[in-house]
Amino acid sequence: MGKVYLTGAGPGDIELLTLKALKVIKRADVIVYDRLANPEILKEAKDGCEFVYVGKADSHHTLPQDEINELLYQLAQKYETVVRLKGGDPLVFGRGGEEALFLKSKGVKFEFIPGITSAVAVPEYAGIPVTHRGITVSFRVVTGHEAPYKEKSQIPWENFKTDDTIVFLMGLHNLDKITKKLIEIGKPKDFPIAVISKGTTPEEKTVIGTLEDIYEKAKDLPTPALIVVGEVVRLHEQLNWFEK
């Protein structure tokens, strides 16, 4: 029985891959990878390494999550070193915890290898610090994939009234609903917001606006995209080092 390494690939820029992740990728017998993992990383694998794509895009999933879990189990019985490569960090909306619990129930050894999360790195590449002395002392990371208008939404919208910085991951298709919900709970219509497309890659593009106008400005941006809400967005103009 082999071991499964639940590994973070980082936010996109291959140079943000950790040394520990690179080490295990180089000796992997098989790599099970997601859509958001930079495919250039696969070139670091040894000759003969098997690659299995299980990416998810919007409502289209190559494999349902339960089948991915079973796949990892089956591969662990065949190979010594199985790398499950995920964009960002495996435990930040990456379902790494679900996969680990399944593997544990089957008696398969696993290890988490953290990755740099896009929630921090992508705003940073856009010159938007998620915390900044004198402006914000905290930030919240929220899934933007859950429809905020659903009656049984798990998102605690009322708690966002006093949040300093809010980062929504995977929320571009719900951008209009997200901004309307934030205005509904009391955020000013002119409150600053940024949408960052393909962050940390050469195709990165940042659109700045307000809760009232950002949807029309950013709705046609390509995914993946990340949303930042907060006064720190105003620092983009001064700190935008990467896109310049």
CYANA upper distance limits for C-alpha pairs under 8 A (distance plus 0.5 A):
  1 MET  CA     76 ALA  CA      6.28
  1 MET  CA     77 GLN  CA      5.28
  1 MET  CA     78 LYS  CA      7.70
  1 MET  CA     79 TYR  CA      7.85
  1 MET  CA     80 GLU  CA      7.20
  1 MET  CA    108 VAL  CA      7.56
  2 GLY  CA     76 ALA  CA      5.11
  2 GLY  CA     77 GLN  CA      6.53
  2 GLY  CA     78 LYS  CA      7.77
  2 GLY  CA     79 TYR  CA      6.07
  2 GLY  CA     80 GLU  CA      4.37
  2 GLY  CA     81 THR  CA      6.26
  2 GLY  CA     82 VAL  CA      7.63
  2 GLY  CA    108 VAL  CA      7.76
  2 GLY  CA    109 LYS  CA      7.69
  3 LYS  CA     76 ALA  CA      6.57
  3 LYS  CA     80 GLU  CA      6.56
  3 LYS  CA     81 THR  CA      5.95
  3 LYS  CA     82 VAL  CA      6.57
  3 LYS  CA    108 VAL  CA      7.01
  3 LYS  CA    109 LYS  CA      5.43
  3 LYS  CA    110 PHE  CA      5.92
  3 LYS  CA    111 GLU  CA      8.26
  4 VAL  CA     72 LEU  CA      7.93
  4 VAL  CA     76 ALA  CA      7.13
  4 VAL  CA     81 THR  CA      6.83
  4 VAL  CA     82 VAL  CA      5.15
  4 VAL  CA     83 VAL  CA      6.29
  4 VAL  CA     84 ARG  CA      7.37
  4 VAL  CA    108 VAL  CA      8.04
  4 VAL  CA    109 LYS  CA      6.89
  4 VAL  CA    110 PHE  CA      5.11
  4 VAL  CA    111 GLU  CA      6.97
  5 TYR  CA     24 VAL  CA      8.36
  5 TYR  CA     81 THR  CA      8.08
  5 TYR  CA     82 VAL  CA      6.62
  5 TYR  CA     83 VAL  CA      5.30
  5 TYR  CA     84 ARG  CA      6.38
  5 TYR  CA    110 PHE  CA      6.12
  5 TYR  CA    111 GLU  CA      5.37
  5 TYR  CA    112 PHE  CA      6.47
  5 TYR  CA    113 ILE  CA      7.30
  6 LEU  CA     83 VAL  CA      6.81
  6 LEU  CA     84 ARG  CA      5.36
  6 LEU  CA     85 LEU  CA      6.98
  6 LEU  CA     86 LYS  CA      8.11
  6 LEU  CA     90 PRO  CA      6.90
  6 LEU  CA     96 GLY  CA      7.02
  6 LEU  CA    100 ALA  CA      8.37
  6 LEU  CA    110 PHE  CA      7.63
  6 LEU  CA    111 GLU  CA      6.51
  6 LEU  CA    112 PHE  CA      5.35
  6 LEU  CA    113 ILE  CA      6.50
  7 THR  CA     21 ALA  CA      6.86
  7 THR  CA     83 VAL  CA      7.15
  7 THR  CA     84 ARG  CA      6.26
  7 THR  CA     85 LEU  CA      5.48
  7 THR  CA     86 LYS  CA      6.60
  7 THR  CA     89 ASP  CA      7.82
  7 THR  CA     90 PRO  CA      6.61
  7 THR  CA    112 PHE  CA      6.57
  7 THR  CA    113 ILE  CA      5.11
  7 THR  CA    114 PRO  CA      6.77
  7 THR  CA    115 GLY  CA      7.37
  8 GLY  CA     17 LEU  CA      8.34
  8 GLY  CA     21 ALA  CA      7.67
  8 GLY  CA     85 LEU  CA      6.54
  8 GLY  CA     86 LYS  CA      5.61
  8 GLY  CA     87 GLY  CA      6.42
  8 GLY  CA     88 GLY  CA      5.86
  8 GLY  CA     89 ASP  CA      4.88
  8 GLY  CA     90 PRO  CA      5.69
  8 GLY  CA    113 ILE  CA      6.58
  8 GLY  CA    114 PRO  CA      5.74
  8 GLY  CA    115 GLY  CA      4.32
  8 GLY  CA    116 ILE  CA      7.59
  9 ALA  CA     17 LEU  CA      6.21
  9 ALA  CA     18 THR  CA      8.38
  9 ALA  CA     21 ALA  CA      7.89
  9 ALA  CA     37 ALA  CA      6.12
  9 ALA  CA     38 ASN  CA      7.78
  9 ALA  CA     85 LEU  CA      6.61
  9 ALA  CA     86 LYS  CA      6.04
  9 ALA  CA     87 GLY  CA      5.42
  9 ALA  CA     88 GLY  CA      6.01
  9 ALA  CA     89 ASP  CA      7.44
  9 ALA  CA    115 GLY  CA      6.19
  9 ALA  CA    116 ILE  CA      8.06
 10 GLY  CA     14 ILE  CA      8.08
 10 GLY  CA     16 LEU  CA      6.41
 10 GLY  CA     17 LEU  CA      6.02
 10 GLY  CA     18 THR  CA      8.37
 10 GLY  CA     37 ALA  CA      7.92
 10 GLY  CA     86 LYS  CA      8.45
 10 GLY  CA     87 GLY  CA      6.12
 10 GLY  CA     88 GLY  CA      4.47
 10 GLY  CA     89 ASP  CA      6.89
 10 GLY  CA    115 GLY  CA      5.40
 10 GLY  CA    116 ILE  CA      5.12
 10 GLY  CA    117 THR  CA      6.51
 10 GLY  CA    118 SER  CA      7.54
 11 PRO  CA     16 LEU  CA      7.91
 11 PRO  CA     36 LEU  CA      8.32
 11 PRO  CA     37 ALA  CA      8.22
 11 PRO  CA     87 GLY  CA      6.58
 11 PRO  CA     88 GLY  CA      5.22
 11 PRO  CA    116 ILE  CA      6.96
 11 PRO  CA    117 THR  CA      6.55
 11 PRO  CA    118 SER  CA      5.26
 11 PRO  CA    121 ALA  CA      7.35
 11 PRO  CA    122 VAL  CA      7.52
 11 PRO  CA    199 GLY  CA      7.77
 11 PRO  CA    200 THR  CA      7.21
 12 GLY  CA     16 LEU  CA      8.05
 12 GLY  CA     36 LEU  CA      7.84
 12 GLY  CA     37 ALA  CA      7.25
 12 GLY  CA     38 ASN  CA      6.10
 12 GLY  CA     87 GLY  CA      7.97
 12 GLY  CA     88 GLY  CA      8.30
 12 GLY  CA    198 LYS  CA      8.32
 12 GLY  CA    199 GLY  CA      7.52
 12 GLY  CA    200 THR  CA      6.20
 12 GLY  CA    201 THR  CA      6.43
 13 ASP  CA     17 LEU  CA      8.14
 13 ASP  CA     38 ASN  CA      7.95
 13 ASP  CA    200 THR  CA      5.80
 13 ASP  CA    201 THR  CA      6.05
 14 ILE  CA     38 ASN  CA      7.14
 14 ILE  CA     40 GLU  CA      7.67
 14 ILE  CA     41 ILE  CA      7.17
 16 LEU  CA    116 ILE  CA      7.56
 17 LEU  CA     21 ALA  CA      7.13
 17 LEU  CA     22 LEU  CA      7.33
 17 LEU  CA    115 GLY  CA      7.53
 17 LEU  CA    116 ILE  CA      8.05
 18 THR  CA     22 LEU  CA      6.79
 18 THR  CA    115 GLY  CA      7.28
 18 THR  CA    116 ILE  CA      8.45
 19 LEU  CA     23 LYS  CA      6.64
 20 LYS  CA     24 VAL  CA      7.01
 20 LYS  CA    113 ILE  CA      7.69
 21 ALA  CA     25 ILE  CA      6.63
 21 ALA  CA    113 ILE  CA      6.92
 21 ALA  CA    115 GLY  CA      8.47
 22 LEU  CA     26 LYS  CA      6.66
 22 LEU  CA     44 GLU  CA      8.07
 23 LYS  CA     27 ARG  CA      7.38
 24 VAL  CA     28 ALA  CA      6.51
 24 VAL  CA     83 VAL  CA      7.90
 25 ILE  CA     31 ILE  CA      8.14
 25 ILE  CA     42 LEU  CA      8.41
 25 ILE  CA     44 GLU  CA      7.35
 25 ILE  CA     45 ALA  CA      6.16
 25 ILE  CA     83 VAL  CA      7.24
 26 LYS  CA     44 GLU  CA      6.33
 26 LYS  CA     45 ALA  CA      5.07
 26 LYS  CA     46 LYS  CA      6.13
 27 ARG  CA     45 ALA  CA      7.32
 27 ARG  CA     46 LYS  CA      6.88
 27 ARG  CA     81 THR  CA      7.81
 28 ALA  CA     45 ALA  CA      7.24
 28 ALA  CA     46 LYS  CA      7.78
 28 ALA  CA     49 CYS  CA      7.06
 28 ALA  CA     81 THR  CA      5.60
 28 ALA  CA     82 VAL  CA      6.44
 28 ALA  CA     83 VAL  CA      6.66
 29 ASP  CA     48 GLY  CA      8.02
 29 ASP  CA     49 CYS  CA      5.38
 29 ASP  CA     50 GLU  CA      6.84
 29 ASP  CA     79 TYR  CA      6.69
 29 ASP  CA     80 GLU  CA      7.36
 29 ASP  CA     81 THR  CA      5.88
 29 ASP  CA     82 VAL  CA      6.62
 29 ASP  CA     83 VAL  CA      8.44
 30 VAL  CA     49 CYS  CA      5.78
 30 VAL  CA     50 GLU  CA      4.94
 30 VAL  CA     51 PHE  CA      6.24
 30 VAL  CA     52 VAL  CA      8.02
 30 VAL  CA     75 LEU  CA      8.40
 30 VAL  CA     79 TYR  CA      7.80
 30 VAL  CA     81 THR  CA      7.41
 30 VAL  CA     82 VAL  CA      5.74
 30 VAL  CA     83 VAL  CA      6.81
 31 ILE  CA     49 CYS  CA      7.85
 31 ILE  CA     50 GLU  CA      6.79
 31 ILE  CA     51 PHE  CA      5.50
 31 ILE  CA     52 VAL  CA      6.70
 31 ILE  CA     82 VAL  CA      6.59
 31 ILE  CA     83 VAL  CA      5.22
 31 ILE  CA     84 ARG  CA      6.41
 31 ILE  CA     85 LEU  CA      7.18
 32 VAL  CA     51 PHE  CA      6.55
 32 VAL  CA     52 VAL  CA      5.18
 32 VAL  CA     53 TYR  CA      6.41
 32 VAL  CA     54 VAL  CA      7.28
 32 VAL  CA     82 VAL  CA      8.13
 32 VAL  CA     83 VAL  CA      6.66
 32 VAL  CA     84 ARG  CA      5.30
 32 VAL  CA     85 LEU  CA      6.43
 33 TYR  CA     37 ALA  CA      7.17
 33 TYR  CA     51 PHE  CA      8.01
 33 TYR  CA     52 VAL  CA      6.84
 33 TYR  CA     53 TYR  CA      5.74
 33 TYR  CA     54 VAL  CA      6.56
 33 TYR  CA     55 GLY  CA      7.38
 33 TYR  CA     84 ARG  CA      6.47
 33 TYR  CA     85 LEU  CA      5.08
 33 TYR  CA     86 LYS  CA      6.60
 34 ASP  CA     53 TYR  CA      6.76
 34 ASP  CA     54 VAL  CA      6.04
 34 ASP  CA     55 GLY  CA      4.68
 34 ASP  CA     56 LYS  CA      7.53
 34 ASP  CA     85 LEU  CA      6.94
 34 ASP  CA     86 LYS  CA      5.95
 34 ASP  CA     87 GLY  CA      7.15
 35 ARG  CA     53 TYR  CA      8.22
 35 ARG  CA     54 VAL  CA      7.95
 35 ARG  CA     55 GLY  CA      4.86
 35 ARG  CA     56 LYS  CA      6.78
 35 ARG  CA     57 ALA  CA      7.91
 35 ARG  CA     87 GLY  CA      8.02
 36 LEU  CA     55 GLY  CA      8.18
 36 LEU  CA     86 LYS  CA      7.50
 36 LEU  CA     87 GLY  CA      5.22
 36 LEU  CA     88 GLY  CA      8.40
 36 LEU  CA    224 PRO  CA      8.40
 37 ALA  CA     41 ILE  CA      8.20
 37 ALA  CA     85 LEU  CA      7.31
 37 ALA  CA     86 LYS  CA      6.24
 37 ALA  CA     87 GLY  CA      4.90
 37 ALA  CA     88 GLY  CA      8.18
 38 ASN  CA     87 GLY  CA      8.12
 39 PRO  CA     43 LYS  CA      8.17
 40 GLU  CA     44 GLU  CA      8.25
 41 ILE  CA     45 ALA  CA      8.23
 45 ALA  CA     49 CYS  CA      6.88
 53 TYR  CA     62 THR  CA      8.19
 54 VAL  CA     61 HIS  CA      7.98
 54 VAL  CA     62 THR  CA      5.76
 54 VAL  CA     63 LEU  CA      6.41
 54 VAL  CA     68 ILE  CA      7.82
 55 GLY  CA     61 HIS  CA      6.97
 55 GLY  CA     62 THR  CA      6.30
 55 GLY  CA     63 LEU  CA      8.22
 56 LYS  CA     60 HIS  CA      6.47
 56 LYS  CA     61 HIS  CA      4.91
 56 LYS  CA     62 THR  CA      6.65
 56 LYS  CA     63 LEU  CA      8.44
 57 ALA  CA     61 HIS  CA      6.79
 63 LEU  CA     67 GLU  CA      6.53
 63 LEU  CA     68 ILE  CA      6.72
 64 PRO  CA     68 ILE  CA      6.94
 65 GLN  CA     69 ASN  CA      6.77
 66 ASP  CA     70 GLU  CA      6.87
 67 GLU  CA     71 LEU  CA      6.52
 68 ILE  CA     72 LEU  CA      6.77
 69 ASN  CA     73 TYR  CA      6.99
 69 ASN  CA     99 GLU  CA      6.10
 69 ASN  CA    102 PHE  CA      7.02
 69 ASN  CA    103 LEU  CA      7.94
 70 GLU  CA     74 GLN  CA      6.72
 71 LEU  CA     75 LEU  CA      6.60
 72 LEU  CA     76 ALA  CA      6.59
 72 LEU  CA     82 VAL  CA      8.19
 72 LEU  CA     84 ARG  CA      8.48
 72 LEU  CA    103 LEU  CA      8.25
 73 TYR  CA     77 GLN  CA      7.11
 73 TYR  CA    103 LEU  CA      6.87
 73 TYR  CA    106 LYS  CA      7.91
 73 TYR  CA    108 VAL  CA      7.66
 74 GLN  CA     78 LYS  CA      7.20
 75 LEU  CA     79 TYR  CA      6.37
 75 LEU  CA     82 VAL  CA      7.48
 76 ALA  CA     80 GLU  CA      7.11
 76 ALA  CA     81 THR  CA      7.89
 76 ALA  CA     82 VAL  CA      6.85
 76 ALA  CA    108 VAL  CA      7.70
 86 LYS  CA     90 PRO  CA      6.27
 86 LYS  CA     94 GLY  CA      7.35
 87 GLY  CA     94 GLY  CA      8.22
 87 GLY  CA    115 GLY  CA      8.46
 88 GLY  CA     92 VAL  CA      8.00
 88 GLY  CA     94 GLY  CA      8.50
 88 GLY  CA    115 GLY  CA      5.93
 88 GLY  CA    116 ILE  CA      6.05
 88 GLY  CA    117 THR  CA      4.86
 88 GLY  CA    118 SER  CA      6.09
 89 ASP  CA     94 GLY  CA      7.32
 89 ASP  CA    114 PRO  CA      6.01
 89 ASP  CA    115 GLY  CA      4.70
 89 ASP  CA    116 ILE  CA      6.36
 89 ASP  CA    117 THR  CA      5.58
 90 PRO  CA     94 GLY  CA      5.25
 90 PRO  CA     95 ARG  CA      7.21
 90 PRO  CA     96 GLY  CA      5.40
 90 PRO  CA     97 GLY  CA      8.33
 90 PRO  CA    112 PHE  CA      8.04
 90 PRO  CA    113 ILE  CA      8.26
 90 PRO  CA    114 PRO  CA      7.13
 90 PRO  CA    115 GLY  CA      7.49
 91 LEU  CA     95 ARG  CA      6.74
 91 LEU  CA     96 GLY  CA      5.64
 91 LEU  CA     97 GLY  CA      6.70
 91 LEU  CA    114 PRO  CA      8.46
 92 VAL  CA    117 THR  CA      7.69
 93 PHE  CA    143 THR  CA      7.72
 95 ARG  CA     99 GLU  CA      6.97
 96 GLY  CA    100 ALA  CA      6.60
 97 GLY  CA    101 LEU  CA      6.68
 98 GLU  CA    102 PHE  CA      6.84
 99 GLU  CA    103 LEU  CA      6.71
100 ALA  CA    104 LYS  CA      6.57
100 ALA  CA    110 PHE  CA      7.25
101 LEU  CA    105 SER  CA      6.72
102 PHE  CA    106 LYS  CA      7.01
103 LEU  CA    107 GLY  CA      6.79
103 LEU  CA    108 VAL  CA      5.54
103 LEU  CA    109 LYS  CA      7.63
103 LEU  CA    110 PHE  CA      7.77
104 LYS  CA    108 VAL  CA      6.02
104 LYS  CA    109 LYS  CA      7.33
104 LYS  CA    110 PHE  CA      8.20
116 ILE  CA    120 VAL  CA      8.38
116 ILE  CA    121 ALA  CA      7.40
117 THR  CA    121 ALA  CA      6.77
118 SER  CA    122 VAL  CA      5.56
118 SER  CA    123 PRO  CA      8.30
118 SER  CA    199 GLY  CA      8.34
119 ALA  CA    123 PRO  CA      7.57
119 ALA  CA    141 VAL  CA      7.28
119 ALA  CA    167 VAL  CA      6.89
119 ALA  CA    168 PHE  CA      8.33
119 ALA  CA    169 LEU  CA      7.51
119 ALA  CA    226 LEU  CA      8.16
120 VAL  CA    124 GLU  CA      6.72
120 VAL  CA    129 PRO  CA      8.33
120 VAL  CA    130 VAL  CA      7.19
121 ALA  CA    125 TYR  CA      6.70
121 ALA  CA    200 THR  CA      8.03
122 VAL  CA    126 ALA  CA      6.89
122 VAL  CA    196 ILE  CA      7.86
122 VAL  CA    199 GLY  CA      5.47
122 VAL  CA    200 THR  CA      6.42
122 VAL  CA    226 LEU  CA      8.12
123 PRO  CA    127 GLY  CA      6.75
123 PRO  CA    128 ILE  CA      5.36
123 PRO  CA    129 PRO  CA      6.88
123 PRO  CA    130 VAL  CA      7.56
123 PRO  CA    196 ILE  CA      7.93
123 PRO  CA    199 GLY  CA      8.30
123 PRO  CA    228 VAL  CA      7.90
124 GLU  CA    128 ILE  CA      5.70
124 GLU  CA    129 PRO  CA      6.02
124 GLU  CA    130 VAL  CA      8.13
125 TYR  CA    199 GLY  CA      7.57
125 TYR  CA    200 THR  CA      6.47
125 TYR  CA    240 ASN  CA      7.79
125 TYR  CA    241 TRP  CA      7.62
125 TYR  CA    242 PHE  CA      6.18
125 TYR  CA    243 GLU  CA      8.40
126 ALA  CA    196 ILE  CA      7.93
126 ALA  CA    199 GLY  CA      8.13
126 ALA  CA    206 THR  CA      7.27
126 ALA  CA    236 HIS  CA      7.02
126 ALA  CA    239 LEU  CA      8.09
126 ALA  CA    240 ASN  CA      5.83
126 ALA  CA    241 TRP  CA      7.62
126 ALA  CA    242 PHE  CA      6.98
126 ALA  CA    243 GLU  CA      7.52
127 GLY  CA    235 LEU  CA      7.26
127 GLY  CA    236 HIS  CA      5.31
127 GLY  CA    237 GLU  CA      8.10
127 GLY  CA    238 GLN  CA      7.99
127 GLY  CA    239 LEU  CA      4.86
127 GLY  CA    240 ASN  CA      4.66
127 GLY  CA    241 TRP  CA      6.77
127 GLY  CA    242 PHE  CA      8.11
128 ILE  CA    232 VAL  CA      6.56
128 ILE  CA    233 VAL  CA      6.16
128 ILE  CA    234 ARG  CA      8.39
128 ILE  CA    235 LEU  CA      6.47
128 ILE  CA    236 HIS  CA      5.78
128 ILE  CA    239 LEU  CA      7.53
128 ILE  CA    240 ASN  CA      8.09
129 PRO  CA    232 VAL  CA      6.88
129 PRO  CA    233 VAL  CA      8.49
129 PRO  CA    235 LEU  CA      8.35
130 VAL  CA    136 THR  CA      8.27
130 VAL  CA    138 SER  CA      8.20
130 VAL  CA    139 PHE  CA      6.76
130 VAL  CA    165 THR  CA      6.78
130 VAL  CA    232 VAL  CA      7.21
131 THR  CA    135 ILE  CA      7.91
131 THR  CA    136 THR  CA      5.72
131 THR  CA    137 VAL  CA      6.21
131 THR  CA    138 SER  CA      6.62
131 THR  CA    139 PHE  CA      7.29
131 THR  CA    165 THR  CA      7.95
131 THR  CA    232 VAL  CA      7.86
132 HIS  CA    136 THR  CA      5.85
132 HIS  CA    137 VAL  CA      7.25
132 HIS  CA    232 VAL  CA      7.68
133 ARG  CA    137 VAL  CA      7.32
135 ILE  CA    164 ASP  CA      8.42
135 ILE  CA    231 GLU  CA      7.32
135 ILE  CA    232 VAL  CA      7.27
136 THR  CA    164 ASP  CA      5.78
136 THR  CA    165 THR  CA      7.45
136 THR  CA    231 GLU  CA      8.24
136 THR  CA    232 VAL  CA      7.86
137 VAL  CA    164 ASP  CA      7.36
138 SER  CA    163 ASP  CA      7.80
138 SER  CA    164 ASP  CA      6.30
138 SER  CA    165 THR  CA      7.02
139 PHE  CA    163 ASP  CA      7.41
139 PHE  CA    164 ASP  CA      6.46
139 PHE  CA    165 THR  CA      4.98
139 PHE  CA    166 ILE  CA      6.18
139 PHE  CA    167 VAL  CA      7.87
140 ARG  CA    163 ASP  CA      7.77
140 ARG  CA    165 THR  CA      6.74
140 ARG  CA    166 ILE  CA      5.34
140 ARG  CA    167 VAL  CA      6.59
141 VAL  CA    166 ILE  CA      6.54
141 VAL  CA    167 VAL  CA      5.30
141 VAL  CA    168 PHE  CA      6.51
141 VAL  CA    169 LEU  CA      7.91
142 VAL  CA    155 ILE  CA      8.19
142 VAL  CA    166 ILE  CA      7.77
142 VAL  CA    167 VAL  CA      6.58
142 VAL  CA    168 PHE  CA      5.35
142 VAL  CA    169 LEU  CA      6.85
143 THR  CA    168 PHE  CA      6.03
143 THR  CA    169 LEU  CA      5.63
143 THR  CA    170 MET  CA      6.98
143 THR  CA    171 GLY  CA      7.47
144 GLY  CA    168 PHE  CA      5.57
144 GLY  CA    169 LEU  CA      5.75
144 GLY  CA    170 MET  CA      5.60
144 GLY  CA    171 GLY  CA      4.19
144 GLY  CA    172 LEU  CA      7.94
144 GLY  CA    174 ASN  CA      7.23
144 GLY  CA    178 ILE  CA      8.28
145 HIS  CA    169 LEU  CA      7.85
145 HIS  CA    170 MET  CA      5.86
145 HIS  CA    171 GLY  CA      5.71
145 HIS  CA    173 HIS  CA      8.32
145 HIS  CA    174 ASN  CA      7.52
146 GLU  CA    153 SER  CA      7.81
147 ALA  CA    153 SER  CA      7.82
147 ALA  CA    174 ASN  CA      7.18
147 ALA  CA    177 LYS  CA      8.23
148 PRO  CA    153 SER  CA      6.66
148 PRO  CA    155 ILE  CA      7.66
148 PRO  CA    174 ASN  CA      8.42
148 PRO  CA    177 LYS  CA      7.09
148 PRO  CA    178 ILE  CA      7.11
148 PRO  CA    181 LYS  CA      7.92
149 TYR  CA    153 SER  CA      7.78
149 TYR  CA    177 LYS  CA      7.71
156 PRO  CA    160 PHE  CA      7.79
157 TRP  CA    161 LYS  CA      8.24
157 TRP  CA    181 LYS  CA      8.14
157 TRP  CA    182 LEU  CA      8.03
157 TRP  CA    185 ILE  CA      7.79
158 GLU  CA    185 ILE  CA      6.79
159 ASN  CA    163 ASP  CA      7.83
160 PHE  CA    166 ILE  CA      8.42
160 PHE  CA    182 LEU  CA      8.26
160 PHE  CA    185 ILE  CA      8.43
161 LYS  CA    182 LEU  CA      8.48
161 LYS  CA    185 ILE  CA      7.03
161 LYS  CA    186 GLY  CA      7.05
161 LYS  CA    187 LYS  CA      7.20
164 ASP  CA    230 GLY  CA      6.56
164 ASP  CA    231 GLU  CA      8.01
165 THR  CA    228 VAL  CA      7.60
165 THR  CA    229 VAL  CA      6.21
165 THR  CA    230 GLY  CA      5.17
165 THR  CA    231 GLU  CA      7.86
165 THR  CA    232 VAL  CA      7.83
166 ILE  CA    228 VAL  CA      6.30
166 ILE  CA    229 VAL  CA      5.57
166 ILE  CA    230 GLY  CA      7.05
167 VAL  CA    226 LEU  CA      7.72
167 VAL  CA    227 ILE  CA      6.15
167 VAL  CA    228 VAL  CA      5.13
167 VAL  CA    229 VAL  CA      6.92
168 PHE  CA    226 LEU  CA      6.50
168 PHE  CA    227 ILE  CA      5.49
168 PHE  CA    228 VAL  CA      6.99
169 LEU  CA    225 ALA  CA      7.80
169 LEU  CA    226 LEU  CA      5.66
169 LEU  CA    227 ILE  CA      7.14
170 MET  CA    224 PRO  CA      7.30
170 MET  CA    225 ALA  CA      6.85
170 MET  CA    226 LEU  CA      6.80
171 GLY  CA    175 LEU  CA      6.46
171 GLY  CA    225 ALA  CA      7.71
171 GLY  CA    226 LEU  CA      7.23
171 GLY  CA    227 ILE  CA      7.44
172 LEU  CA    219 LYS  CA      7.65
172 LEU  CA    223 THR  CA      7.86
172 LEU  CA    224 PRO  CA      8.48
172 LEU  CA    225 ALA  CA      6.57
172 LEU  CA    226 LEU  CA      7.61
172 LEU  CA    227 ILE  CA      7.96
173 HIS  CA    219 LYS  CA      8.23
174 ASN  CA    178 ILE  CA      6.53
175 LEU  CA    179 THR  CA      6.67
175 LEU  CA    215 TYR  CA      6.72
175 LEU  CA    219 LYS  CA      8.04
176 ASP  CA    180 LYS  CA      6.74
176 ASP  CA    215 TYR  CA      6.09
177 LYS  CA    181 LYS  CA      6.58
178 ILE  CA    182 LEU  CA      6.78
179 THR  CA    183 ILE  CA      6.79
179 THR  CA    211 LEU  CA      5.81
179 THR  CA    212 GLU  CA      7.73
179 THR  CA    215 TYR  CA      8.43
180 LYS  CA    184 GLU  CA      6.55
180 LYS  CA    211 LEU  CA      8.05
180 LYS  CA    212 GLU  CA      8.47
181 LYS  CA    185 ILE  CA      6.87
182 LEU  CA    186 GLY  CA      7.08
182 LEU  CA    187 LYS  CA      6.07
182 LEU  CA    211 LEU  CA      8.34
183 ILE  CA    187 LYS  CA      5.20
183 ILE  CA    188 PRO  CA      6.66
183 ILE  CA    189 LYS  CA      6.63
183 ILE  CA    211 LEU  CA      7.73
187 LYS  CA    191 PHE  CA      7.22
188 PRO  CA    211 LEU  CA      8.14
189 LYS  CA    210 THR  CA      7.07
189 LYS  CA    211 LEU  CA      5.76
189 LYS  CA    212 GLU  CA      5.63
190 ASP  CA    210 THR  CA      5.37
190 ASP  CA    211 LEU  CA      6.49
190 ASP  CA    212 GLU  CA      6.91
191 PHE  CA    210 THR  CA      5.73
191 PHE  CA    211 LEU  CA      6.25
191 PHE  CA    229 VAL  CA      8.28
191 PHE  CA    230 GLY  CA      7.62
191 PHE  CA    231 GLU  CA      8.06
192 PRO  CA    208 ILE  CA      7.95
192 PRO  CA    209 GLY  CA      6.46
192 PRO  CA    210 THR  CA      5.15
192 PRO  CA    211 LEU  CA      7.12
192 PRO  CA    229 VAL  CA      6.71
192 PRO  CA    230 GLY  CA      6.29
192 PRO  CA    231 GLU  CA      6.61
192 PRO  CA    233 VAL  CA      6.60
192 PRO  CA    234 ARG  CA      7.50
193 ILE  CA    208 ILE  CA      6.56
193 ILE  CA    209 GLY  CA      5.98
193 ILE  CA    210 THR  CA      5.86
193 ILE  CA    211 LEU  CA      6.81
193 ILE  CA    214 ILE  CA      7.69
193 ILE  CA    227 ILE  CA      7.70
193 ILE  CA    228 VAL  CA      6.11
193 ILE  CA    229 VAL  CA      4.93
193 ILE  CA    230 GLY  CA      6.79
193 ILE  CA    233 VAL  CA      6.71
194 ALA  CA    206 THR  CA      7.24
194 ALA  CA    207 VAL  CA      6.15
194 ALA  CA    208 ILE  CA      5.05
194 ALA  CA    209 GLY  CA      6.74
194 ALA  CA    214 ILE  CA      8.20
194 ALA  CA    227 ILE  CA      6.22
194 ALA  CA    228 VAL  CA      5.62
194 ALA  CA    229 VAL  CA      7.03
194 ALA  CA    233 VAL  CA      6.90
195 VAL  CA    206 THR  CA      6.24
195 VAL  CA    207 VAL  CA      5.82
195 VAL  CA    208 ILE  CA      7.16
195 VAL  CA    218 ALA  CA      7.21
195 VAL  CA    225 ALA  CA      7.11
195 VAL  CA    226 LEU  CA      6.17
195 VAL  CA    227 ILE  CA      5.06
195 VAL  CA    228 VAL  CA      6.94
196 ILE  CA    204 GLU  CA      7.49
196 ILE  CA    205 LYS  CA      6.25
196 ILE  CA    206 THR  CA      4.89
196 ILE  CA    207 VAL  CA      6.97
196 ILE  CA    225 ALA  CA      5.87
196 ILE  CA    226 LEU  CA      5.71
196 ILE  CA    227 ILE  CA      6.92
197 SER  CA    203 GLU  CA      8.28
197 SER  CA    204 GLU  CA      6.02
197 SER  CA    205 LYS  CA      5.73
197 SER  CA    206 THR  CA      6.83
197 SER  CA    221 LEU  CA      6.89
197 SER  CA    222 PRO  CA      6.73
197 SER  CA    223 THR  CA      6.58
197 SER  CA    224 PRO  CA      6.43
197 SER  CA    225 ALA  CA      4.70
197 SER  CA    226 LEU  CA      7.03
198 LYS  CA    203 GLU  CA      6.47
198 LYS  CA    204 GLU  CA      5.21
198 LYS  CA    205 LYS  CA      7.40
198 LYS  CA    222 PRO  CA      7.94
198 LYS  CA    223 THR  CA      7.01
198 LYS  CA    224 PRO  CA      6.00
198 LYS  CA    225 ALA  CA      6.49
199 GLY  CA    203 GLU  CA      8.03
199 GLY  CA    204 GLU  CA      5.28
199 GLY  CA    205 LYS  CA      7.69
199 GLY  CA    224 PRO  CA      8.47
199 GLY  CA    225 ALA  CA      7.80
199 GLY  CA    226 LEU  CA      8.42
200 THR  CA    204 GLU  CA      6.71
204 GLU  CA    243 GLU  CA      7.43
205 LYS  CA    243 GLU  CA      7.73
207 VAL  CA    214 ILE  CA      8.39
207 VAL  CA    217 LYS  CA      7.59
207 VAL  CA    218 ALA  CA      6.79
208 ILE  CA    214 ILE  CA      7.61
208 ILE  CA    233 VAL  CA      8.20
209 GLY  CA    213 ASP  CA      6.62
209 GLY  CA    214 ILE  CA      5.36
209 GLY  CA    217 LYS  CA      7.92
210 THR  CA    214 ILE  CA      5.99
211 LEU  CA    215 TYR  CA      8.36
213 ASP  CA    217 LYS  CA      7.07
214 ILE  CA    218 ALA  CA      6.36
214 ILE  CA    219 LYS  CA      8.37
215 TYR  CA    219 LYS  CA      5.80
221 LEU  CA    225 ALA  CA      8.21
228 VAL  CA    233 VAL  CA      7.67
229 VAL  CA    233 VAL  CA      7.52
232 VAL  CA    236 HIS  CA      8.21
235 LEU  CA    239 LEU  CA      6.49
236 HIS  CA    240 ASN  CA      5.74
240 ASN  CA    244 LYS  CA      7.14
